[in-house]
Amino acid sequence: MTRSTATPTISVIIPVYNGGEAFRRCLSSLAKASPQPLEVIVVADGDTDGSGQFAQDFGAKVIQVPTSGGPAKARNLGAKAASGDILFFVDADVEVHDKGLAEK
């Protein structure tokens, strides 16, 4: 079996329920990440504060869930929609270091 030397692609999955300013900082940190992820998938889990719309304006793929089912269910929905080689789960109140997606 030969191993590919291609860099694996990363799908970032973020469950959010009324994320507020911390969620905005989370998305901003991902914009500065190197390497950039293939996609950012936000599962707006019954949010009422516009977090889903903010994520869409940011350029994320948004899965809108009308009523909250909890973060585990939201993560699973995001994982099913992901197309990257690596699934990188981040909570909505976490800021990712600018080299946080790097291989080493």
C-alpha positions, 0 to 999 in steps of 0.5 A, spaced: 500 500 500 502 506 498 501 512 502 499 519 499 503 525 500 497 530 498 495 534 504 489 532 507 483 536 507 480 539 513 472 540 515 471 544 521 464 542 525 461 547 530 455 546 533 452 553 536 446 555 540 446 562 541 453 563 541 454 571 541 460 574 541 464 568 543 462 565 537 464 571 533 471 570 535 471 563 534 469 564 526 474 570 526 480 565 529 478 560 523 479 566 518 486 566 520 488 559 521 493 556 516 492 552 513 485 554 511 480 548 512 476 546 506 470 548 509 467 550 516 460 547 517 456 550 523 450 547 525 445 552 528 442 548 534 435 552 535 439 558 536 435 565 537 440 570 536 442 570 529 448 565 530 446 561 524 445 567 519 452 570 522 455 564 520 452 564 513 455 571 512 462 569 514 461 564 509 460 557 513 456 552 510 450 552 515 445 547 517 439 550 521 436 545 526 429 548 528 429 546 536 435 544 540 437 537 540 444 538 544 451 538 541 452 531 540 446 531 535 449 537 532 456 534 531 453 528 528 449 532 523 455 536 521 459 530 520 454 527 515 455 533 511 462 534 511 467 532 505 474 533 508 479 527 510 479 530 517 473 532 521 475 537 526 470 539 531 470 546 535 466 548 540 462 555 539 466 558 544 473 556 542 478 560 539 483 556 534 490 558 534 492 560 527 497 554 527 491 550 530 490 546 523 497 545 521 499 537 521 505 538 526 
